[in-house]
Amino acid sequence: MQRLIPTLLATTLAMYSWQAMAAADLVLLNGKVFTAEPGQGLMQAVAVKDGKILQVGSDAQIAALADAHTQRIDLAGKVLMPGMIDTHSHPVVAAFDSLGANLQDEEKPLPELEQWILAEVEAGRGRAGDVISIAGVSSAYWEKSRELGQLFNQGRWVDQPLVLSGIDGHTGWANNAMLKRLNIDAARVKGMSEQDRSYVGHDADFTPNGYFSESRWDQVRSQIPPASEAVMIKAAREAVRINNQYGVTAWMDAASNAGSGDSLFDFKATEQSVGVLPLYRALAEKGELSAHVAALMIANPKSRPADLEVLAKVMKQFDGVPNLSFPGIKVFVDGVLEFPGQTAAVIAPYTNCHKNGQLLIEPEHFGELVAAAEQRDWIVHMHAVGDRAVRESLNAVEHARTLNPTPKAHSISHLQLVDPKDFPRFRQLGVIASMQLLWATGESYTVELVKPYISASAYGYQYPAHSLQKAGATIAGASDWPVSSPNPWNAIAQAITRKGPLGVLNGKESVDRQVMFQAYTLNAAKTLRLEQQIGSLAPGKQADLIVLDRDVFKVSDDELFDTQVLKTFFAGKQVYAPAS
């Protein structure tokens, strides 16, 4: 009899296990299931229990896990995938901008621009206190700074402060009424350091023309009256809704501890620098944060290891907030490539000014900061646009590898220019390429505002996705919303075609859709340091799922661009479906 006990026990445990598995809360059947698990082909069905993936398999296997209480969804052959993950976004700021007067990068003739602004103000948008504030302004306007001044420094505008915020987040323009409020005049500009003066558009006699970039733009932007808490909560809620609408169920907030009045490029962190974190907490407490938010703490580019302690204290204030995690820090290594900004750090000098842009970090110390972050089990996410900035970012990680040979999932975002010598270093150092490939297009930003000012060899490697992938780099998808759309399907299609109004941008750097599907799922989860919880459809991972309106494996590239999400599930609960 004693010999039978182990057998009986095993049988009982097996029956218990089967019964436990049989109690699926939700099964999705008759579909085309992309799991994002390496080497795994398409499946038919998925079972969900307690908000997690129970099993992925055939219709027969998954149907066997359903009982009378199980919700059944017939996918009718539609594609089901893991939720999309954005590795670089500013969604609360973006959603706030969308609620106000926002040009959305459209370039209007100047007389039309004035009439549009007046119409927006009349409609109740565009005012922040007594300042008229316009978001999403194209960089194409900045070479017309003098013309902007001729229009917006006279008549009704003489005493009306006006601020135009560049869509890139690095640049902007203010009229004389705003400059007067900020006490910025020729004498002030003349007294600036050479570096600060390079961030201010001015005439030969130092009279400012209204254009600002980087830290000097921050000083202007910080004087725009902030919105109320109620408005910001509304913006945070809208950020979640829009992301869920596009099938995005996780993102890395690339400036979570910075508020509207903080300088992003010369950030001085304090324990009170909590940025949008209270907004995420408020949504989480209401059960409305239907996304994973990996919150990056902005660190000053010239930070030393001891400076990280204050960021750790900010993180501690938000311990235990559901769906909120803290993978590490974000550092601005340089600025933007486009004329007239040209603050991106480049190896070969710009052809017009014969300068190499602005390296915001101190290369001799940046490696120490990366190593110090690793000691706290943090990653470093680096804003690097120019090829010199990318190289110095990699150099810093290489320094950290001499102290700790085990790679951390550090990432470099933007990567507009990368020198070919640095392609293999991404794999060697385990650095993830977080790329905004919606920008890989022939348009004004990549052609007219860049091509005349950089070397032909550098231009040929703008957004070098294929070269990086071929060299073994891990590519992760990102939007940098509000700089561009948070819709990953637009970016996925663009990464393939690289077509734009001014032609194809470096067609040899195209990557296929399978690469991009991985970029927005498992690779992105690794960037957020959440690959054990999300990013693929594997048993035990959270059931973040999306159902699509077309077969994204077969449709044309143009059709892929217009992909719509029919359902979004977060932890097994439907959080989005289009209004019927």
C-alpha positions in Angstrom: 0.0 0.0 0.0 2.9 2.3 0.8 4.2 1.8 -2.7 0.9 3.2 -4.1 1.0 6.4 -2.1 3.6 8.2 -4.3 1.7 7.2 -7.4 -1.6 8.3 -5.9 0.0 11.5 -4.8 1.4 12.2 -8.3 -2.0 11.5 -9.8 -3.8 13.8 -7.4 -1.3 16.6 -8.0 -1.6 16.1 -11.8 -5.4 16.3 -11.5 -5.1 19.4 -9.3 -2.8 21.0 -11.8 -5.1 20.2 -14.7 -8.1 21.6 -12.8 -6.1 24.7 -12.0 -5.2 25.1 -15.6 -8.7 24.4 -16.8 -10.0 27.5 -15.0 -9.0 30.0 -17.6 -10.6 33.4 -17.2 -10.3 34.2 -20.9 -9.5 32.3 -24.1 -8.9 33.8 -27.4 -9.3 31.3 -30.2 -9.1 30.9 -34.0 -6.4 33.6 -34.5 -3.0 34.2 -35.8 -0.9 34.6 -32.6 2.5 36.2 -32.7 4.2 35.4 -29.4 7.5 37.3 -29.9 9.2 34.3 -28.3 12.5 33.6 -30.1 12.2 30.8 -32.6 8.5 30.2 -32.0 6.2 30.2 -35.0 2.6 31.6 -35.2 0.1 30.0 -32.8 -3.7 29.8 -32.9 -4.9 30.6 -29.4 -4.1 32.0 -26.0 -5.5 31.3 -22.5 -5.4 33.9 -19.7 -5.8 33.4 -16.0 -5.5 35.9 -13.2 -4.2 38.5 -15.6 -1.3 36.3 -16.9 -0.7 34.1 -19.8 -1.8 30.6 -18.9 -0.9 28.9 -22.2 -0.4 29.5 -25.9 -1.1 26.8 -28.4 -3.6 25.3 -30.8 -7.3 25.9 -30.7 -7.9 22.4 -29.3 -5.3 22.9 -26.5 -6.6 26.2 -25.4 -10.3 25.3 -25.7 -9.6 22.4 -23.3 -8.7 25.0 -20.7 -12.1 26.7 -20.8 -15.1 26.0 -18.5 -18.5 27.4 -18.2 -17.2 30.6 -16.5 -14.5 31.3 -19.1 -14.9 34.3 -21.4 -14.4 33.1 -25.0 -13.3 35.4 -27.9 -13.3 34.2 -31.5 -10.5 36.0 -33.2 -11.9 35.0 -36.6 -8.4 34.7 -38.0 -7.2 38.0 -36.8 -3.7 38.7 -35.6 -3.1 38.8 -31.9 0.2 40.1 -30.5 1.8 41.2 -27.2 1.1 44.8 -26.3 3.4 47.3 -28.0 6.2 48.9 -25.9 7.7 52.4 -26.4 11.2 52.8 -25.1 11.3 56.6 -25.2 8.3 58.8 -24.7 7.0 61.9 -22.9 3.3 61.0 -22.9 2.0 63.3 -20.2 3.6 66.3 -21.8 2.5 65.2 -25.2 -1.1 64.7 -24.1 -1.1 68.1 -22.4 0.2 69.7 -25.6 -2.6 67.9 -27.6 -5.2 69.6 -25.3 -4.0 73.1 -26.2 -3.0 75.0 -29.3 -0.7 72.6 -31.2 0.6 73.1 -34.7 1.6 69.4 -34.9 4.7 70.3 -37.0 2.6 71.9 -39.8 4.4 74.8 -41.5 2.0 77.6 -42.4 2.7 80.9 -44.3 3.3 83.6 -41.6 0.1 85.5 -42.2 -1.9 82.2 -41.9 0.1 81.4 -38.8 -1.0 84.6 -37.1 -4.7 84.0 -38.0 -4.5 80.4 -36.8 -3.1 81.5 -33.5 -5.8 84.1 -33.0 -8.5 81.5 -33.9 -7.0 79.1 -31.3 -7.0 81.7 -28.6 -10.6 82.7 -29.5 -11.6 79.0 -29.2 -10.2 78.9 -25.6 -6.9 77.2 -26.5 -3.4 78.6 -26.4 -3.4 80.7 -23.2 -1.2 79.9 -20.2 -2.0 82.7 -17.8 -1.4 85.9 -19.8 1.1 84.2 -22.2 0.0 82.8 -25.5 1.7 79.5 -25.8 1.8 77.4 -29.0 3.1 73.8 -29.0 4.3 71.5 -31.8 6.0 74.3 -33.9 8.2 73.1 -36.8 11.9 73.8 -36.8 11.5 75.2 -40.3 10.3 78.5 -38.7 13.6 79.2 -36.9 15.5 80.4 -40.0 12.6 82.9 -40.3 13.2 84.3 -36.8 13.6 87.9 -38.1 10.3 87.6 -40.1 8.6 86.2 -37.1 9.7 89.2 -35.2 8.4 91.6 -37.8 5.0 90.0 -37.5 4.7 89.3 -33.7 6.5 92.4 -32.3 4.0 95.0 -33.5 0.4 96.0 -33.3 -1.6 93.7 -31.0 1.5 91.8 -30.1 3.5 94.7 -28.6 2.4 93.9 -25.1 1.2 90.3 -25.6 3.8 87.7 -24.6 4.0 84.9 -27.2 6.0 81.7 -27.1 6.3 79.2 -29.9 7.6 75.8 -28.6 9.5 73.7 -31.1 8.2 70.2 -31.6 11.7 68.8 -31.0 11.7 69.9 -27.4 15.1 71.6 -27.8 14.2 74.8 -29.5 11.6 77.7 -29.5 10.9 81.3 -30.2 9.6 84.2 -28.1 8.5 87.7 -29.1 9.8 90.9 -27.6 7.0 91.1 -25.1 8.1 87.8 -23.6 11.8 88.7 -23.9 11.1 92.0 -21.9 9.5 89.9 -19.2 12.6 87.7 -19.1 15.0 90.7 -19.1 16.7 89.3 -22.2 18.2 92.1 -24.3 21.4 92.9 -26.3 23.4 93.7 -23.1 22.3 90.4 -21.5 23.2 88.4 -24.6 26.6 90.1 -24.9 27.4 89.2 -21.3 26.7 85.5 -21.7 29.4 82.9 -22.0 30.2 81.9 -25.5 28.4 78.6 -25.1 25.2 80.2 -23.7 25.3 82.8 -26.4 25.4 80.0 -29.0 22.0 79.0 -27.7 20.5 82.4 -28.4 19.7 83.7 -31.9 21.0 87.3 -32.2 22.2 89.9 -34.6 25.8 91.2 -34.9 25.0 93.8 -32.2 23.8 91.0 -29.9 20.1 92.0 -30.2 18.1 88.7 -29.7 15.9 87.7 -32.5 13.7 85.4 -30.4 15.2 82.0 -31.2 16.5 79.9 -28.3 17.8 76.4 -28.0 18.8 73.9 -25.3 19.3 75.3 -21.8 18.5 78.9 -22.9 15.3 77.7 -24.4 14.5 75.9 -21.1 14.8 79.3 -19.3 12.2 80.8 -21.6 9.9 77.7 -21.4 10.1 77.6 -17.6 8.4 81.0 -17.5 5.2 79.9 -19.1 2.6 79.7 -16.3 2.0 76.1 -15.4 -1.3 74.3 -15.8 -3.5 73.3 -12.8 -3.3 69.9 -11.2 -6.7 69.1 -12.6 -5.6 69.8 -16.1 -2.4 67.7 -15.7 -4.5 64.8 -14.3 -6.6 65.1 -17.4 -3.5 65.0 -19.6 -2.1 61.9 -17.8 -5.4 60.1 -18.3 -5.4 61.1 -22.0 -1.8 59.9 -22.3 -2.9 56.4 -21.2 -6.0 56.4 -23.4 -4.1 57.4 -26.6 -1.3 54.8 -26.0 -3.9 52.1 -25.3 -5.7 53.1 -28.5 -2.5 52.4 -30.5 -1.9 49.1 -28.7 0.9 50.5 -26.4 0.7 48.9 -23.0 4.2 50.0 -21.7 6.6 52.8 -22.1 9.7 54.4 -20.8 9.0 57.9 -19.6 12.3 59.6 -20.5 11.9 62.6 -18.2 9.6 61.5 -15.4 11.1 63.7 -12.6 11.1 67.0 -14.6 8.2 69.4 -14.2 7.1 72.1 -16.6 9.3 74.7 -14.9 12.4 72.6 -14.9 15.3 72.9 -17.3 15.8 69.5 -19.0 19.3 70.2 -20.4 20.8 71.7 -17.3 18.6 69.8 -14.8 19.3 70.3 -11.1 17.6 67.4 -9.2 16.2 67.8 -5.7 14.0 65.6 -3.6 11.1 67.9 -4.6 11.8 67.3 -8.3 9.0 64.8 -8.8 7.8 65.8 -12.3 4.9 63.7 -13.5 5.3 60.9 -11.0 2.5 62.1 -8.7 0.2 62.0 -11.8 1.1 58.4 -12.4 0.5 57.6 -8.8 -2.9 59.3 -8.8 -4.0 57.2 -11.9 -2.7 54.0 -10.3 -4.6 54.7 -7.1 -7.8 55.1 -9.2 -7.0 51.9 -11.1 -6.6 53.9 -14.3 -2.9 53.2 -15.1 -3.5 50.5 -17.7 0.2 50.5 -18.8 3.6 49.8 -17.4 5.5 53.0 -16.8 9.3 52.6 -16.5 10.2 56.0 -15.1 13.6 57.4 -15.9 15.2 60.0 -13.6 16.9 62.8 -15.5 20.4 63.4 -14.2 22.5 66.4 -15.1 25.0 65.6 -17.8 27.8 66.7 -15.6 26.6 64.7 -12.6 29.1 62.9 -10.3 28.4 59.6 -8.6 27.4 61.2 -5.3 24.7 63.2 -7.2 22.7 60.0 -7.8 21.6 59.8 -4.1 19.0 62.5 -4.5 17.5 60.6 -7.4 17.3 57.5 -5.3 15.4 59.4 -2.7 12.8 60.5 -5.3 12.4 57.0 -6.4 11.8 55.9 -2.8 8.9 58.3 -2.5 7.0 56.3 -5.1 7.9 52.8 -4.0 5.0 50.3 -4.4 3.0 52.3 -6.9 1.3 49.7 -9.1 2.6 49.5 -12.7 5.4 52.0 -12.0 9.0 51.0 -12.0 12.4 52.8 -11.9 15.0 51.2 -14.2 17.5 54.0 -14.0 18.5 57.4 -15.3 18.4 59.5 -18.5 21.2 61.7 -19.6 21.4 64.3 -22.4 24.7 63.7 -24.2 24.0 66.3 -26.9 21.3 68.3 -28.6 19.7 68.4 -32.1 21.3 68.0 -35.6 19.0 70.3 -37.6 19.9 73.8 -38.7 20.0 76.3 -37.1 20.2 74.4 -33.8 23.2 72.2 -34.7 23.8 71.3 -31.0 24.2 67.6 -31.8 27.9 66.6 -31.2 29.4 65.4 -34.5 32.8 64.0 -35.4 33.2 66.0 -38.6 32.4 69.7 -38.1 29.3 71.3 -39.5 30.1 72.8 -42.9 28.5 76.2 -42.3 29.9 77.0 -38.8 32.9 74.7 -38.8 32.0 73.6 -35.2 31.4 70.1 -33.8 28.2 70.9 -31.9 27.8 70.7 -28.2 28.8 67.7 -26.0 26.9 68.2 -22.8 28.7 65.6 -20.8 32.3 65.6 -19.7 33.8 62.6 -21.4 36.5 62.2 -18.8 33.9 61.7 -16.1 30.9 60.2 -17.8 32.1 56.6 -17.5 32.3 57.1 -13.7 28.6 58.1 -13.7 27.6 55.0 -15.7 29.6 52.8 -13.4 28.0 54.4 -10.4 24.6 53.8 -11.8 25.4 50.2 -12.3 26.5 49.9 -8.7 22.9 50.9 -7.8 21.6 48.4 -10.3 20.4 51.1 -12.6 20.7 51.5 -16.4 21.6 54.7 -18.2 19.5 55.8 -21.1 21.4 58.3 -23.2 20.1 60.9 -25.6 22.7 60.9 -28.4 21.9 62.3 -31.8 25.3 63.0 -33.4 28.0 60.4 -34.1 30.4 62.0 -31.6 27.8 61.8 -28.9 27.1 58.2 -29.7 30.8 57.4 -29.5 31.3 59.0 -26.2 28.2 57.2 -24.8 29.7 53.9 -25.9 33.0 54.9 -24.4 31.4 55.5 -21.0 29.7 52.1 -21.1 33.1 50.5 -22.1 34.6 52.1 -19.0 31.9 50.6 -16.9 32.6 47.1 -18.5 36.2 47.3 -17.1 34.8 47.5 -13.6 31.9 45.1 -14.1 32.1 42.7 -17.0 28.4 41.7 -16.9 26.5 44.0 -19.3 23.5 46.1 -18.1 20.7 46.9 -20.5 21.9 50.5 -21.1 20.4 52.1 -24.2 21.2 55.0 -26.5 18.2 56.8 -28.0 17.8 58.7 -31.3 21.0 57.6 -33.1 20.5 59.9 -36.0 24.2 59.6 -36.9 26.4 56.7 -36.0 29.9 56.2 -37.3 30.4 52.7 -38.9 33.3 52.1 -36.6 30.9 52.1 -33.7 28.3 49.6 -35.1 29.8 46.5 -33.6 30.3 48.1 -30.2 26.6 48.0 -29.5 26.7 44.2 -29.4 30.1 44.0 -27.8 28.9 46.2 -24.9 25.3 45.1 -24.7 23.9 48.5 -25.5 20.4 48.6 -26.9 19.6 50.9 -29.9 16.4 52.8 -29.0 15.4 54.2 -32.4 12.6 56.5 -33.6 12.4 55.1 -37.1 9.3 57.2 -38.0 12.0 59.9 -38.5 13.8 57.8 -41.1 12.2 59.6 -44.0 13.2 62.0 -46.7 11.7 65.3 -45.5 12.8 68.8 -44.5 14.2 67.7 -41.1 16.6 65.1 -42.7 17.3 66.7 -46.0 16.9 70.5 -46.1 17.9 71.1 -42.5 20.7 68.5 -42.3 22.2 67.5 -45.7 23.8 70.8 -46.6 25.6 71.0 -43.3 27.2 67.6 -42.6 29.6 65.4 -44.5 28.3 63.1 -47.3 29.6 60.1 -45.5 27.8 60.9 -42.3 24.6 61.7 -44.1 24.6 58.2 -45.6 24.3 56.7 -42.2 21.3 58.7 -40.9 19.2 56.4 -38.7 21.3 53.3 -39.6 18.9 50.6 -38.5 20.0 47.9 -40.9 23.7 48.5 -40.3 23.2 48.3 -36.5 21.0 45.2 -36.8 23.5 43.5 -39.1 26.3 44.2 -36.6 24.2 42.4 -33.9 22.7 45.3 -32.1 19.4 44.9 -30.3 16.9 47.4 -31.9 14.1 48.7 -29.8 11.2 50.8 -30.9 10.5 54.3 -29.7 8.5 57.4 -30.5 9.7 60.4 -28.5 6.1 61.5 -28.4 5.3 64.5 -28.7 8.2 65.0 -31.2 6.4 62.4 -33.4 3.3 60.2 -33.3 3.1 57.5 -30.6 1.6 55.2 -33.2 4.0 52.3 -33.5 2.4 51.0 -36.7 3.4 54.2 -38.5 7.0 53.8 -37.3 7.2 50.1 -38.2 6.1 50.8 -41.8 8.4 53.8 -42.0 11.4 51.7 -40.9 10.7 49.4 -43.9 10.0 52.0 -46.6 12.0 55.0 -45.4 9.9 57.0 -47.9 9.0 60.7 -47.5 7.9 63.8 -49.4 11.5 64.4 -50.4 12.3 60.8 -51.4 13.8 57.7 -49.7 16.2 58.3 -46.9 19.2 55.9 -47.2 17.1 52.9 -48.5 19.9 50.5 -47.6 19.2 51.1 -44.0 15.7 49.5 -44.3 14.8 46.7 -41.9 12.0 44.1 -42.3 8.8 44.0 -40.3 9.8 41.0 -38.3 12.7 43.0 -36.9 10.3 45.8 -36.0 7.8 43.5 -34.4 10.6 42.3 -32.1 11.7 45.9 -31.6 8.3 46.9 -30.2 7.8 43.8 -28.0 10.5 41.6 -26.4 13.5 43.9 -27.3 11.6 46.9 -25.9 10.7 45.0 -22.7 14.5 44.3 -22.3 15.1 48.1 -22.6 12.6 48.7 -19.8 14.1 45.8 -17.8 10.7 44.2 -17.7 11.4 41.2 -20.1 10.5 38.7 -17.3 7.1 40.3 -16.9 6.0 41.5 -20.4 7.1 41.7 -24.0 6.1 38.2 -25.2 3.3 35.8 -24.8 4.8 33.1 -22.6 3.2 31.3 -19.6 3.5 33.4 -16.4 3.9 36.8 -18.2 1.3 39.5 -17.9 -1.5 39.2 -20.4 -1.0 42.4 -22.3 -2.5 41.7 -25.7 -3.7 43.5 -28.8 -5.9 42.4 -31.6 -5.3 43.9 -35.1 -7.6 44.8 -38.0 -5.4 43.3 -40.7 -2.8 40.5 -41.3 0.3 42.5 -40.6 2.4 39.6 -41.9 0.9 39.8 -45.4 -0.4 43.3 -46.1 1.6 45.8 -48.1 3.9 48.3 -46.4 1.4 51.1 -47.1 -1.4 49.1 -45.6 0.8 48.2 -42.6 1.2 52.0 -41.9 -2.5 52.3 -41.4 -2.9 49.3 -39.0 -5.7 49.8 -36.5 -6.0 48.1 -33.1 -9.4 46.5 -32.5 -8.8 45.5 -28.8 -6.2 46.2 -26.2 -5.9 44.1 -23.1 -3.9 45.0 -20.0 -3.4 42.2 -17.4 -6.2 40.3 -19.2 -8.7 43.1 -19.0 -9.9 44.9 -22.1 -8.9 48.6 -21.8 -9.5 49.7 -25.3 -11.9 49.0 -28.2 -13.0 51.5 -30.9 -16.4 53.2 -30.3 -19.1 51.4 -32.2 
